[in-house]
Amino acid sequence: MSPSSYPVTVLTPTLSAARTASLALASAPTEVKNRALVAIATALRANVAAIVEANGLDLTAGITNGLSTGLLDRLRLDPARVEALAVAVLDVALLTDPVGQIVRGSSLPNGIKISQVRVPFGVVGVIYEARPNVTVDIAALALKSGNAAVLRGGSAAENSNRVLVALIQDALASVGLPAESVQTIDQFGREGANLLMKARGGVDVLIPRGSANLINTVVSESTVPVIETGAGVVHIFLDDSATPEWAVEIVHNSKVQRPSVCNALETLLVHENAAARLLPAVLDRLAASGVTIHADERARAFFPDAVAATDEDWATEYMSLDLAVAVVDSLDDAIDHIRRYSTGHTESIITNDLANAERFLNEVDSAAVMVNVSTRFTDGGEFGFGAEVGISTQKLHARGPMGLSELTSTKWIVRGSGQVRA
């Protein structure tokens, strides 16, 4: 049967098994879930060679298929990255279990006691591309928060994900939890993703991670409720009071430390009064690290080797060693530029002016807004979440890095002693 001819019912066994598994996970003791997480980390460490070998097949295919440098970087798993995944899983095991946490509660005048408690979503679907690390991160967070996960990891990472999911399922079974708590539908190809988007009632929430095109497709075509994670057209504004050393180091780290990820810097804005003082050193440092500068006319006056920026550059998430640079007249102009072009992910200001810092924090409407710090810190692991589901750029339910609590909903528990409403 060709992928295009798959009927909707092809996912029924997978989703039915996921629902059954979610019921077991919802009531699983924290200690059992933590033992499963330790088993997953142990399996990752014991099978590094098999994981890297499978990933090598994906990398070879990716190169053949012309994947971009940024996507190849996200796709790559080496021993150090596998170890980092294992550590992240163990970090999740150390976190407080959100299931059953009381958000708020009260006693009514008639003696009824009410409390709002955290509960799992149930079945979480995730669609992503060329990111095998997401397979492990989602599995760990879904497990700890009591959810079953149905994953569509994309053809680019299919070999890597097949090995990872098999290891995760074996680890779950080893502690008595359903292996179907984590499943992949990669075998159904792109049509599997389409079916997952239409599986309302079988999937409680759907989370896309990947390119702007993938995310927009899921948001526009899904009948399942979606938590939107966003592309990162990320900005830094160098205020006229910015410390030169901070400007150089923070901008360089934000762009160069790992350019292929969504919290990497894509556009640098500089106050006109600081351009002569800051831009030469900042851009020289970037250029020495291989960054191509796409600059407006005023910025090119301080860095003639720059490529002339176009309107398209201001809206581009490069995911590469490219950076758009503009000189602006004021903080107001910087904020206006960000409002026009930002995807609502992360923005940072480098300044020694407290009033300007507070204005930037209050008036810039993004998921993470920073002062005097690298944008690379917008990350679930850096925020202490152990791992992250993704970085939500929407405003309903979750915003910013999503950890355990963002994979829960709430329900109201009401306890009475015979009361009836008058």
C-alpha positions as CSV (number, residue, x, y, z in Angstrom):
1,M,0.0,0.0,0.0
2,S,1.5,3.4,-1.0
3,P,1.6,6.1,1.6
4,S,-0.9,8.2,-0.2
5,S,-3.5,5.4,0.0
6,Y,-3.3,5.0,3.8
7,P,-6.8,5.3,5.3
8,V,-7.4,7.3,8.4
9,T,-7.9,4.0,10.3
10,V,-4.3,3.0,9.8
11,L,-3.4,5.0,12.9
12,T,-6.2,3.5,15.0
13,P,-4.1,0.6,16.5
14,T,-1.3,3.1,17.4
15,L,-3.6,5.7,18.9
16,S,-5.7,3.1,20.7
17,A,-2.5,1.7,22.3
18,A,-1.4,5.2,23.1
19,R,-4.7,5.9,24.9
20,T,-4.4,2.7,26.9
21,A,-0.9,3.5,27.8
22,S,-1.8,7.0,28.9
23,L,-4.3,5.6,31.4
24,A,-1.5,3.6,33.0
25,L,0.9,6.5,33.0
26,A,-1.6,8.9,34.5
27,S,-1.8,6.8,37.7
28,A,1.9,5.6,37.7
29,P,3.8,6.4,40.9
30,T,6.5,9.0,40.5
31,E,9.1,6.3,41.6
32,V,8.1,4.0,38.7
33,K,8.3,6.9,36.2
34,N,11.7,7.8,37.5
35,R,13.0,4.2,37.3
36,A,11.9,4.3,33.6
37,L,13.8,7.5,33.0
38,V,16.9,6.0,34.6
39,A,16.5,2.9,32.4
40,I,16.2,5.1,29.3
41,A,19.4,7.0,30.2
42,T,21.2,3.7,30.9
43,A,20.1,2.3,27.5
44,L,21.3,5.4,25.7
45,R,24.7,5.1,27.3
46,A,24.9,1.3,26.6
47,N,24.0,1.7,22.9
48,V,26.0,4.8,21.8
49,A,27.6,2.9,18.9
50,A,24.3,1.7,17.5
51,I,22.8,5.1,17.8
52,V,25.7,6.9,16.1
53,E,25.8,4.2,13.4
54,A,22.1,4.7,12.6
55,N,22.6,8.5,12.7
56,G,25.4,8.1,10.3
57,L,23.0,6.6,7.7
58,D,20.7,9.6,8.2
59,L,23.6,12.1,7.8
60,T,24.8,10.4,4.6
61,A,21.3,10.5,3.2
62,G,20.9,14.1,4.3
63,I,24.1,15.2,2.5
64,T,23.0,13.3,-0.6
65,N,19.6,15.0,-0.4
66,G,21.1,18.5,0.0
67,L,20.0,19.2,3.6
68,S,21.3,22.6,4.7
69,T,24.2,23.0,7.1
70,G,21.9,24.0,9.9
71,L,19.6,21.0,9.5
72,L,22.6,18.6,9.3
73,D,23.9,20.0,12.6
74,R,20.5,19.5,14.2
75,L,20.4,16.0,12.8
76,R,23.9,14.9,14.0
77,L,24.3,12.7,17.0
78,D,27.8,12.0,18.2
79,P,28.9,10.3,21.5
80,A,29.0,13.6,23.3
81,R,25.5,14.5,22.2
82,V,24.1,11.1,23.2
83,E,25.7,11.5,26.6
84,A,24.1,15.0,26.9
85,L,20.7,13.3,26.1
86,A,21.3,10.8,28.8
87,V,22.1,13.5,31.3
88,A,19.0,15.5,30.3
89,V,16.8,12.4,30.9
90,L,18.4,11.9,34.4
91,D,17.8,15.6,35.1
92,V,14.1,15.1,34.3
93,A,14.0,12.3,36.8
94,L,15.2,14.7,39.5
95,L,12.4,17.2,38.8
96,T,9.2,17.4,40.8
97,D,6.4,15.4,39.3
98,P,3.7,17.9,38.2
99,V,0.9,15.4,38.2
100,G,-1.4,15.9,41.2
101,Q,0.1,19.3,42.1
102,I,-2.5,21.7,43.5
103,V,-2.6,24.9,41.6
104,R,-5.1,26.6,43.9
105,G,-7.9,25.7,46.2
106,S,-10.4,27.0,48.7
107,S,-13.3,26.2,51.0
108,L,-16.7,27.7,50.0
109,P,-19.0,29.2,52.6
110,N,-21.3,26.2,52.3
111,G,-18.4,23.8,53.3
112,I,-17.6,22.5,49.8
113,K,-13.9,22.2,49.2
114,I,-12.5,22.8,45.7
115,S,-9.0,22.4,44.4
116,Q,-7.5,22.7,40.9
117,V,-4.9,20.0,40.3
118,R,-2.5,19.3,37.4
119,V,-3.3,16.3,35.2
120,P,-1.7,14.9,32.1
121,F,-3.1,15.8,28.6
122,G,-3.3,12.1,27.8
123,V,-1.9,11.5,24.3
124,V,0.5,14.0,22.9
125,G,1.4,14.0,19.2
126,V,4.6,15.6,18.1
127,I,5.6,16.4,14.5
128,Y,9.3,17.4,13.9
129,E,12.1,17.1,11.4
130,A,15.8,16.2,11.4
131,R,16.0,16.4,15.2
132,P,16.5,13.0,16.8
133,N,17.3,14.7,20.2
134,V,13.6,15.7,20.3
135,T,12.7,12.0,20.3
136,V,14.4,11.5,23.6
137,D,13.5,14.9,25.1
138,I,9.8,14.4,24.4
139,A,9.8,10.8,25.6
140,A,11.3,11.8,28.9
141,L,9.1,14.8,29.5
142,A,5.9,13.0,28.4
143,L,6.7,10.0,30.6
144,K,7.4,12.2,33.7
145,S,4.2,14.2,33.1
146,G,2.1,11.1,32.6
147,N,1.5,11.4,28.9
148,A,1.8,8.9,26.0
149,A,3.6,10.2,23.0
150,V,3.0,9.6,19.3
151,L,6.0,10.8,17.3
152,R,6.4,11.7,13.6
153,G,10.1,12.5,13.5
154,G,10.5,12.8,9.7
155,S,12.3,10.9,7.0
156,A,15.6,12.7,7.6
157,A,16.1,11.1,11.0
158,E,14.2,7.9,10.4
159,N,17.1,5.5,11.1
160,S,18.1,7.4,14.3
161,N,14.5,7.6,15.6
162,R,13.9,3.9,14.9
163,V,16.8,2.9,17.2
164,L,16.0,5.5,19.8
165,V,12.3,4.6,20.1
166,A,13.2,0.9,20.3
167,L,15.6,1.6,23.2
168,I,13.0,3.7,24.9
169,Q,10.3,1.1,24.6
170,D,12.5,-1.7,25.9
171,A,13.4,0.6,28.9
172,L,9.7,1.3,29.6
173,A,8.8,-2.4,29.5
174,S,11.7,-3.2,31.8
175,V,10.1,-1.3,34.7
176,G,6.5,-2.6,33.9
177,L,5.2,0.4,32.0
178,P,3.6,0.0,28.6
179,A,6.1,0.0,25.7
180,E,3.4,1.8,23.7
181,S,3.8,4.9,25.9
182,V,6.2,6.1,23.2
183,Q,5.5,5.2,19.6
184,T,6.7,6.4,16.2
185,I,4.6,6.7,13.0
186,D,7.5,7.4,10.7
187,Q,6.7,4.2,8.8
188,F,3.6,5.9,7.4
189,G,5.7,8.7,5.9
190,R,4.3,12.2,5.3
191,E,0.8,10.8,5.1
192,G,1.2,9.7,8.7
193,A,1.7,13.3,9.7
194,N,-1.4,14.3,7.8
195,L,-3.4,11.6,9.5
196,L,-2.0,12.6,12.9
197,M,-3.2,16.2,12.3
198,K,-6.7,14.9,11.7
199,A,-6.8,12.5,14.7
200,R,-9.0,14.7,16.8
201,G,-10.3,12.6,19.7
202,G,-7.4,10.2,19.4
203,V,-4.7,12.8,20.1
204,D,-5.3,15.4,22.8
205,V,-2.7,18.0,21.8
206,L,-0.3,18.3,18.9
207,I,3.1,20.0,19.0
208,P,5.0,20.9,15.9
209,R,8.8,21.5,16.0
210,G,10.8,22.5,12.9
211,S,10.8,25.0,10.1
212,A,8.3,27.9,9.8
213,N,6.7,26.0,6.9
214,L,6.2,22.8,8.9
215,I,4.8,24.8,11.9
216,N,2.4,26.9,9.7
217,T,1.2,23.7,8.0
218,V,0.4,22.0,11.2
219,V,-1.3,25.1,12.7
220,S,-3.4,25.7,9.6
221,E,-4.4,22.1,8.7
222,S,-4.7,20.4,12.1
223,T,-8.1,19.6,13.6
224,V,-6.3,18.5,16.8
225,P,-5.5,21.4,19.3
226,V,-2.0,22.7,18.6
227,I,0.6,24.3,20.8
228,E,2.5,26.4,18.4
229,T,6.3,26.5,18.7
230,G,7.9,29.1,16.5
231,A,10.8,30.0,14.3
232,G,13.3,32.3,15.8
233,V,14.0,35.6,14.1
234,V,15.9,36.7,17.2
235,H,17.1,40.2,17.9
236,I,19.8,42.0,20.0
237,F,19.7,45.7,20.4
238,L,23.0,47.5,21.4
239,D,21.9,50.6,23.3
240,D,24.0,53.7,23.2
241,S,25.2,52.9,26.8
242,A,26.2,49.3,26.0
243,T,29.5,48.1,27.5
244,P,31.8,47.3,24.5
245,E,33.1,44.0,26.1
246,W,29.6,42.8,26.8
247,A,28.5,43.8,23.3
248,V,31.3,41.8,21.6
249,E,30.9,38.7,23.8
250,I,27.2,38.5,24.0
251,V,26.6,39.1,20.3
252,H,29.3,36.6,19.3
253,N,27.9,33.9,21.7
254,S,24.4,34.5,20.5
255,K,25.3,34.0,16.9
256,V,28.2,31.7,16.8
257,Q,27.9,29.3,19.7
258,R,25.4,27.2,17.8
259,P,23.9,29.0,14.8
260,S,21.5,26.3,13.7
261,V,19.1,26.5,16.7
262,C,16.1,28.7,17.1
263,N,17.5,30.9,19.9
264,A,20.5,31.9,17.9
265,L,20.8,35.6,17.0
266,E,19.6,36.6,13.5
267,T,19.4,40.4,13.6
268,L,21.6,42.9,15.3
269,L,20.3,46.4,15.9
270,V,22.6,49.2,17.0
271,H,21.8,52.7,18.3
272,E,23.3,55.3,16.0
273,N,25.1,57.0,18.9
274,A,26.9,53.7,19.6
275,A,27.6,52.5,16.1
276,A,31.1,54.0,15.7
277,R,32.0,52.8,19.2
278,L,30.7,49.3,19.0
279,L,30.2,48.0,15.5
280,P,33.8,47.7,14.3
281,A,34.8,45.4,17.2
282,V,31.6,43.5,17.3
283,L,31.6,42.8,13.5
284,D,35.3,42.1,13.3
285,R,34.9,39.4,16.0
286,L,32.0,37.8,14.1
287,A,33.8,37.9,10.8
288,A,36.8,36.2,12.3
289,S,34.4,33.4,13.2
290,G,33.2,33.1,9.6
291,V,29.9,35.1,9.9
292,T,28.7,36.8,6.8
293,I,27.3,40.2,7.6
294,H,24.2,41.5,5.8
295,A,24.1,45.2,6.7
296,D,22.1,48.2,5.9
297,E,23.8,51.3,4.4
298,R,24.6,52.9,7.8
299,A,26.1,49.7,9.2
300,R,28.2,49.2,6.1
301,A,29.9,52.5,6.7
302,F,31.6,50.8,9.7
303,F,32.1,47.4,8.0
304,P,32.6,47.8,4.2
305,D,33.0,44.1,3.7
306,A,29.3,43.5,4.5
307,V,26.8,42.3,2.0
308,A,24.1,44.8,1.4
309,A,21.0,43.8,3.3
310,T,17.6,43.4,1.6
311,D,14.1,43.6,3.1
312,E,14.1,39.8,3.1
313,D,17.0,39.7,5.5
314,W,15.1,41.3,8.3
315,A,12.6,38.5,8.3
316,T,15.0,35.6,7.7
317,E,15.8,32.8,10.2
318,Y,19.2,32.0,8.7
319,M,20.2,29.0,11.0
320,S,23.7,29.6,9.6
321,L,26.7,31.9,10.0
322,D,24.8,34.8,8.6
323,L,23.6,37.9,10.5
324,A,21.5,40.9,9.5
325,V,22.7,44.2,11.0
326,A,21.0,47.6,11.1
327,V,21.7,51.0,12.7
328,V,18.6,52.6,14.2
329,D,18.0,56.1,15.5
330,S,16.6,55.2,18.9
331,L,15.2,52.6,21.3
332,D,11.8,53.4,19.9
333,D,13.0,52.5,16.4
334,A,14.6,49.3,17.7
335,I,11.3,48.3,19.3
336,D,9.4,49.2,16.2
337,H,11.7,47.0,14.1
338,I,11.3,44.1,16.4
339,R,7.6,44.4,16.4
340,R,7.6,44.3,12.6
341,Y,9.9,41.4,12.0
342,S,10.2,39.4,15.2
343,T,8.6,35.9,15.4
344,G,8.0,36.4,19.1
345,H,10.8,34.1,20.3
346,T,13.7,35.9,22.0
347,E,15.0,39.5,22.1
348,S,17.8,41.0,24.2
349,I,19.1,44.5,24.9
350,I,22.6,45.3,25.9
351,T,22.5,48.5,28.0
352,N,23.6,50.2,31.2
353,D,20.5,52.4,31.2
354,L,18.0,51.0,33.7
355,A,15.1,53.0,32.3
356,N,15.8,51.7,28.8
357,A,16.2,48.2,30.1
358,E,12.8,48.3,31.7
359,R,11.2,49.9,28.7
360,F,12.6,47.1,26.5
361,L,11.4,44.4,28.9
362,N,7.9,45.9,29.2
363,E,7.3,46.9,25.5
364,V,8.8,44.0,23.6
365,D,6.2,41.3,23.2
366,S,8.2,38.1,22.8
367,A,8.2,34.8,24.7
368,A,11.6,35.6,26.3
369,V,12.9,39.2,26.7
370,M,16.4,39.7,28.1
371,V,18.8,42.3,29.4
372,N,22.6,42.0,29.1
373,V,22.6,38.2,28.3
374,S,23.0,35.9,25.4
375,T,19.9,34.8,23.6
376,R,21.2,31.3,23.7
377,F,19.8,31.0,27.3
378,T,16.2,30.7,26.1
379,D,16.3,26.9,26.5
380,G,14.4,24.4,28.7
381,G,17.7,22.9,30.0
382,E,19.2,26.3,30.8
383,F,16.0,27.3,32.6
384,G,16.2,24.2,34.8
385,F,13.5,22.1,33.0
386,G,15.9,19.2,32.4
387,A,14.8,19.2,28.7
388,E,12.2,21.0,26.7
389,V,9.2,20.1,24.6
390,G,9.9,23.2,22.5
391,I,9.7,27.0,22.7
392,S,6.1,28.2,22.4
393,T,5.6,31.5,20.7
394,Q,1.9,31.6,21.1
395,K,0.0,33.1,24.1
396,L,-2.5,30.5,25.0
397,H,-1.7,27.7,27.6
398,A,2.1,27.9,27.3
399,R,4.7,30.5,26.2
400,G,8.5,30.2,26.0
401,P,10.4,27.0,26.9
402,M,8.0,24.2,27.7
403,G,8.8,21.8,30.4
404,L,6.8,19.3,32.5
405,S,4.1,21.6,33.7
406,E,3.4,22.7,30.2
407,L,2.5,19.1,29.3
408,T,-0.3,19.1,31.8
409,S,-3.8,20.5,32.0
410,T,-5.9,20.9,35.1
411,K,-9.1,19.6,36.5
412,W,-11.2,20.7,39.4
413,I,-11.7,18.4,42.4
414,V,-14.8,19.1,44.4
415,R,-15.5,17.5,47.8
416,G,-18.8,17.9,49.6
417,S,-20.9,16.5,52.4
418,G,-24.4,16.5,50.9
419,Q,-24.7,20.1,49.7
420,V,-27.3,21.0,47.1
421,R,-27.6,24.3,45.2
422,A,-30.5,26.5,46.2
